[in-house]
Amino acid sequence: MKALIHKSPVPIQSTDKMSEGLGALYDHDQQVIFVKKGIDASEVFCFLVKELGHAEIAMRAPGYNRKETDFQAYSASYLLCQKYGVDTSRYVFTSPPSWFREQTTQAVRETLSGIRDTAAAISGRMRSVLEPSAKKQERGR
């Protein structure tokens, strides 16, 4: 979790008040991510990484729209959970969103690049925390 929140693009605040089913929420107007208190660490990771994805996308996209970017943030979250060994059984990709199927090949490529770039930005920040820790552990053996 320390690696995940390292150099977050927006502040992260814990809260007791959160809509049912939400574990975290990026509030674009307030430029903050709210995280529900008292939920399991693996759930927090999945919820938080998706909301960090929204924050990353909003930084790169003038005219950010949560509805339009939710698929990118969700997909980036899935990739990062896979990469870091967090359970992904709650992720469902039965079919792409209808707007995605109607896009040109170029627009699909741009969406996929956005997913990759979002996951890479978050993973890069995490790596800067995790790699030095791993090297210290190796030296201590």
Backbone as CSV, one residue per row, in Angstrom:
resi,resn,N_x,N_y,N_z,CA_x,CA_y,CA_z,C_x,C_y,C_z
1,MET,0.828,-1.196,0.000,0.000,0.000,0.000,0.867,1.252,0.000
2,LYS,1.991,1.186,0.718,2.888,2.338,0.754,3.383,2.669,-0.658
3,ALA,3.724,1.640,-1.405,4.193,1.848,-2.774,3.079,2.402,-3.657
4,LEU,1.869,1.939,-3.444,0.743,2.370,-4.272,0.447,3.854,-4.092
5,ILE,0.520,4.340,-2.870,0.169,5.745,-2.634,1.365,6.691,-2.744
6,HIS,2.557,6.134,-2.963,3.763,6.954,-3.090,3.605,7.958,-4.233
7,LYS,3.791,9.207,-3.927,3.711,10.298,-4.898,2.402,10.275,-5.694
8,SER,1.321,10.025,-4.992,0.000,10.051,-5.621,-0.222,11.405,-6.285
9,PRO,-0.856,11.426,-7.459,-1.080,12.701,-8.139,-2.074,13.613,-7.408
10,VAL,-2.845,13.028,-6.479,-3.789,13.802,-5.661,-3.742,13.266,-4.235
11,PRO,-4.153,14.071,-3.259,-4.191,13.577,-1.876,-5.184,12.417,-1.724
12,ILE,-4.930,11.568,-0.744,-5.803,10.436,-0.442,-6.282,10.601,0.990
13,GLN,-7.602,10.536,1.180,-8.186,10.716,2.506,-9.092,9.540,2.829
14,SER,-9.040,9.068,4.067,-9.960,8.011,4.485,-11.257,8.638,4.962
15,THR,-12.339,7.879,4.804,-13.654,8.376,5.182,-14.559,7.235,5.613
16,ASP,-15.519,7.551,6.462,-16.547,6.589,6.845,-17.735,6.679,5.894
17,LYS,-17.849,7.814,5.216,-18.998,8.067,4.346,-18.652,7.721,2.900
18,MET,-19.270,6.636,2.422,-19.023,6.212,1.048,-20.268,5.478,0.573
19,SER,-20.661,5.693,-0.645,-21.819,4.993,-1.197,-21.604,3.490,-1.146
20,GLU,-22.681,2.761,-0.996,-22.630,1.297,-0.931,-21.940,0.736,-2.173
21,GLY,-21.029,-0.202,-1.948,-20.324,-0.842,-3.049,-19.043,-0.139,-3.464
22,LEU,-18.827,1.074,-2.970,-17.604,1.797,-3.300,-16.591,1.644,-2.179
23,GLY,-15.351,1.422,-2.559,-14.285,1.358,-1.581,-13.381,2.568,-1.661
24,ALA,-13.427,3.226,-2.816,-12.643,4.443,-3.032,-13.315,5.241,-4.143
25,LEU,-13.051,6.539,-4.168,-13.645,7.393,-5.191,-12.761,8.611,-5.437
26,TYR,-12.414,8.813,-6.695,-11.684,10.017,-7.094,-12.705,11.124,-7.321
27,ASP,-12.551,12.216,-6.596,-13.424,13.379,-6.755,-12.647,14.419,-7.549
28,HIS,-13.015,14.564,-8.804,-12.277,15.459,-9.694,-12.404,16.921,-9.263
29,ASP,-13.578,17.317,-8.791,-13.775,18.705,-8.378,-12.905,19.070,-7.178
30,GLN,-12.782,18.140,-6.232,-11.976,18.403,-5.041,-10.520,17.984,-5.209
31,GLN,-10.211,17.269,-6.298,-8.855,16.780,-6.550,-8.350,15.937,-5.382
32,VAL,-9.153,14.941,-4.992,-8.815,14.065,-3.883,-9.416,12.685,-4.138
33,ILE,-8.776,11.660,-3.581,-9.339,10.309,-3.605,-9.765,9.985,-2.187
34,PHE,-11.042,9.602,-2.043,-11.568,9.188,-0.755,-11.536,7.664,-0.700
35,VAL,-11.070,7.118,0.422,-10.993,5.674,0.623,-11.814,5.317,1.847
36,LYS,-12.677,4.325,1.686,-13.544,3.890,2.784,-12.720,3.200,3.863
37,LYS,-12.951,3.587,5.094,-12.265,2.968,6.233,-12.789,1.555,6.459
38,GLY,-11.896,0.684,6.928,-12.302,-0.623,7.398,-12.499,-1.710,6.353
39,ILE,-11.998,-1.535,5.143,-12.146,-2.610,4.164,-10.832,-3.363,4.017
40,ASP,-10.919,-4.578,3.546,-9.790,-5.489,3.394,-8.692,-4.874,2.505
41,ALA,-7.434,-5.171,2.829,-6.291,-4.590,2.115,-6.311,-4.886,0.622
42,SER,-6.646,-6.118,0.224,-6.658,-6.421,-1.213,-7.781,-5.664,-1.913
43,GLU,-8.910,-5.470,-1.212,-9.992,-4.675,-1.784,-9.566,-3.220,-1.909
44,VAL,-8.916,-2.711,-0.872,-8.438,-1.331,-0.922,-7.506,-1.156,-2.118
45,PHE,-6.605,-2.115,-2.317,-5.668,-2.021,-3.435,-6.430,-1.891,-4.748
46,CYS,-7.384,-2.769,-4.988,-8.134,-2.753,-6.255,-8.933,-1.469,-6.423
47,PHE,-9.642,-1.071,-5.366,-10.428,0.161,-5.447,-9.520,1.375,-5.661
48,LEU,-8.459,1.423,-4.886,-7.573,2.584,-4.925,-6.820,2.689,-6.243
49,VAL,-6.365,1.574,-6.774,-5.616,1.641,-8.024,-6.520,2.112,-9.169
50,LYS,-7.791,1.751,-9.129,-8.718,2.237,-10.162,-8.888,3.750,-10.042
51,GLU,-9.035,4.233,-8.818,-9.233,5.667,-8.626,-7.954,6.453,-8.918
52,LEU,-6.811,5.858,-8.629,-5.553,6.490,-9.043,-5.487,6.553,-10.564
53,GLY,-6.033,5.531,-11.223,-6.119,5.549,-12.682,-6.942,6.731,-13.164
54,HIS,-8.063,6.983,-12.512,-8.879,8.147,-12.884,-8.095,9.439,-12.683
55,ALA,-7.377,9.545,-11.577,-6.593,10.754,-11.314,-5.510,10.936,-12.376
56,GLU,-4.835,9.847,-12.750,-3.803,9.907,-13.798,-4.402,10.366,-15.123
57,ILE,-5.531,9.775,-15.485,-6.176,10.123,-16.748,-6.597,11.585,-16.729
58,ALA,-7.163,12.033,-15.621,-7.614,13.427,-15.508,-6.453,14.407,-15.669
59,MET,-5.262,14.013,-15.187,-4.082,14.883,-15.327,-3.699,15.057,-16.793
60,ARG,-3.899,14.020,-17.595,-3.500,14.045,-19.002,-4.597,14.530,-19.937
61,ALA,-5.845,14.538,-19.462,-6.966,14.800,-20.358,-7.736,16.051,-19.958
62,PRO,-7.517,17.130,-20.676,-8.378,18.286,-20.410,-9.815,17.881,-20.769
63,GLY,-10.759,18.312,-20.007,-12.143,17.912,-20.254,-12.422,16.501,-19.770
64,TYR,-11.715,16.074,-18.720,-11.888,14.746,-18.133,-13.357,14.464,-17.852
65,ASN,-13.793,13.251,-18.189,-15.154,12.805,-17.934,-15.078,11.393,-17.369
66,ARG,-15.518,11.218,-16.139,-15.403,9.924,-15.457,-16.068,8.804,-16.237
67,LYS,-17.274,9.038,-16.734,-17.985,7.997,-17.468,-17.185,7.537,-18.691
68,GLU,-16.607,8.479,-19.396,-15.875,8.159,-20.623,-14.547,7.462,-20.356
69,THR,-13.991,7.642,-19.174,-12.677,7.065,-18.886,-12.726,5.887,-17.924
70,ASP,-13.915,5.505,-17.488,-14.027,4.439,-16.496,-13.465,3.109,-17.010
71,PHE,-13.700,2.797,-18.275,-13.179,1.543,-18.835,-11.649,1.530,-18.798
72,GLN,-11.019,2.657,-19.107,-9.556,2.739,-19.058,-9.045,2.540,-17.635
73,ALA,-9.656,3.223,-16.677,-9.213,3.109,-15.276,-9.443,1.693,-14.754
74,TYR,-10.570,1.100,-15.092,-10.904,-0.262,-14.665,-9.908,-1.255,-15.253
75,SER,-9.600,-1.090,-16.530,-8.660,-1.998,-17.200,-7.249,-1.848,-16.643
76,ALA,-6.821,-0.621,-16.395,-5.495,-0.386,-15.807,-5.431,-0.997,-14.414
77,SER,-6.519,-0.887,-13.661,-6.589,-1.483,-12.336,-6.421,-2.999,-12.417
78,TYR,-7.097,-3.604,-13.349,-6.979,-5.059,-13.541,-5.527,-5.444,-13.844
79,LEU,-4.899,-4.719,-14.760,-3.512,-5.023,-15.122,-2.584,-4.937,-13.912
80,LEU,-2.759,-3.915,-13.093,-1.893,-3.734,-11.935,-2.165,-4.773,-10.851
81,CYS,-3.408,-5.139,-10.660,-3.713,-6.205,-9.695,-3.068,-7.509,-10.159
82,GLN,-3.164,-7.803,-11.455,-2.507,-8.998,-12.005,-1.002,-8.953,-11.759
83,LYS,-0.412,-7.817,-12.069,1.041,-7.671,-11.956,1.529,-7.867,-10.526
84,TYR,0.774,-7.354,-9.562,1.222,-7.403,-8.171,0.573,-8.535,-7.366
85,GLY,-0.046,-9.479,-8.051,-0.559,-10.680,-7.401,-1.785,-10.492,-6.530
86,VAL,-2.574,-9.479,-6.830,-3.809,-9.238,-6.085,-4.944,-9.942,-6.817
87,ASP,-5.836,-10.581,-6.060,-6.960,-11.328,-6.625,-7.750,-10.481,-7.628
88,THR,-7.938,-11.021,-8.824,-8.677,-10.303,-9.877,-10.019,-10.957,-10.192
89,SER,-10.475,-11.864,-9.335,-11.722,-12.579,-9.625,-12.941,-11.656,-9.676
90,ARG,-12.865,-10.488,-9.068,-14.007,-9.563,-9.089,-14.087,-8.763,-10.388
91,TYR,-13.066,-8.820,-11.212,-13.076,-8.095,-12.478,-13.837,-8.904,-13.520
92,VAL,-14.702,-8.238,-14.262,-15.502,-8.914,-15.275,-15.334,-8.173,-16.602
93,PHE,-14.875,-8.902,-17.599,-14.728,-8.363,-18.948,-15.507,-9.270,-19.909
94,THR,-16.825,-9.276,-19.792,-17.613,-10.146,-20.657,-17.641,-9.636,-22.086
95,SER,-17.725,-8.336,-22.240,-17.657,-7.729,-23.562,-17.262,-6.272,-23.389
96,PRO,-16.661,-5.702,-24.414,-16.261,-4.292,-24.293,-17.496,-3.386,-24.243
97,PRO,-17.343,-2.207,-23.680,-18.475,-1.270,-23.653,-18.960,-0.989,-25.073
98,SER,-20.234,-0.661,-25.212,-20.806,-0.434,-26.545,-20.073,0.669,-27.294
99,TRP,-19.684,1.734,-26.610,-18.979,2.824,-27.292,-17.638,2.343,-27.841
100,PHE,-17.026,1.371,-27.172,-15.727,0.851,-27.595,-15.864,0.077,-28.902
101,ARG,-16.929,-0.681,-29.036,-17.159,-1.468,-30.260,-17.435,-0.597,-31.457
102,GLU,-17.907,0.621,-31.235,-18.266,1.526,-32.325,-17.112,2.428,-32.762
103,GLN,-15.969,2.307,-32.111,-14.826,3.180,-32.397,-14.055,2.736,-33.635
104,THR,-13.331,3.680,-34.201,-12.424,3.355,-35.307,-11.238,2.597,-34.744
105,THR,-10.500,1.968,-35.616,-9.306,1.244,-35.199,-8.344,2.178,-34.479
106,GLN,-8.183,3.380,-34.983,-7.284,4.362,-34.372,-7.747,4.721,-32.957
107,ALA,-9.047,4.916,-32.779,-9.574,5.265,-31.454,-9.391,4.110,-30.470
108,VAL,-9.549,2.872,-30.935,-9.326,1.705,-30.084,-7.867,1.655,-29.658
109,ARG,-6.959,1.890,-30.595,-5.523,1.922,-30.264,-5.220,2.992,-29.224
110,GLU,-5.832,4.152,-29.379,-5.613,5.242,-28.422,-6.123,4.866,-27.033
111,THR,-7.273,4.199,-26.979,-7.810,3.757,-25.692,-6.875,2.739,-25.055
112,LEU,-6.422,1.776,-25.841,-5.505,0.763,-25.315,-4.178,1.385,-24.880
113,SER,-3.699,2.364,-25.627,-2.479,3.078,-25.223,-2.702,3.835,-23.920
114,GLY,-3.887,4.411,-23.762,-4.216,5.111,-22.525,-4.220,4.172,-21.332
115,ILE,-4.741,2.965,-21.531,-4.740,1.955,-20.465,-3.304,1.611,-20.094
116,ARG,-2.490,1.357,-21.109,-1.083,1.012,-20.874,-0.351,2.155,-20.169
117,ASP,-0.545,3.375,-20.637,0.142,4.527,-20.047,-0.281,4.768,-18.603
118,THR,-1.561,4.581,-18.324,-2.066,4.765,-16.964,-1.456,3.726,-16.030
119,ALA,-1.490,2.464,-16.448,-0.905,1.393,-15.622,0.593,1.612,-15.446
120,ALA,1.279,2.040,-16.504,2.727,2.250,-16.425,3.085,3.396,-15.478
121,ALA,2.293,4.458,-15.477,2.571,5.595,-14.586,2.451,5.173,-13.125
122,ILE,1.400,4.444,-12.805,1.202,3.995,-11.421,2.273,2.973,-11.043
123,SER,2.529,2.038,-11.926,3.534,1.005,-11.661,4.933,1.608,-11.508
124,GLY,5.230,2.625,-12.281,6.535,3.291,-12.181,6.742,3.921,-10.813
125,ARG,5.690,4.555,-10.293,5.790,5.136,-8.944,5.964,4.034,-7.911
126,MET,5.248,2.937,-8.089,5.355,1.823,-7.147,6.755,1.210,-7.191
127,ARG,7.283,1.067,-8.382,8.605,0.470,-8.556,9.669,1.275,-7.823
128,SER,9.523,2.593,-7.810,10.529,3.427,-7.142,10.564,3.171,-5.634
129,VAL,9.507,2.623,-5.077,9.475,2.260,-3.659,9.867,0.801,-3.470
130,LEU,9.363,-0.059,-4.340,9.560,-1.498,-4.165,10.975,-1.970,-4.488
131,GLU,11.597,-1.433,-5.508,12.929,-1.904,-5.893,13.990,-1.644,-4.836
132,PRO,14.067,-0.439,-4.255,15.065,-0.244,-3.192,14.824,-1.167,-1.996
133,SER,13.566,-1.435,-1.670,13.256,-2.336,-0.557,13.719,-3.749,-0.865
134,ALA,13.509,-4.186,-2.102,13.926,-5.535,-2.506,15.450,-5.659,-2.469
135,LYS,16.147,-4.613,-2.896,17.617,-4.650,-2.886,18.152,-4.718,-1.463
136,LYS,17.516,-3.986,-0.540,17.938,-4.033,0.873,17.745,-5.442,1.438
137,GLN,16.647,-6.074,1.098,16.382,-7.430,1.584,17.400,-8.408,1.038
138,GLU,17.772,-8.251,-0.237,18.765,-9.153,-0.845,20.129,-8.997,-0.163
139,ARG,20.512,-7.758,0.147,21.795,-7.524,0.806,21.821,-8.080,2.217
140,GLY,20.646,-8.119,2.850,20.567,-8.611,4.222,20.624,-10.117,4.335
141,ARG,20.565,-10.837,3.250,20.600,-12.313,3.290,21.975,-12.856,3.348
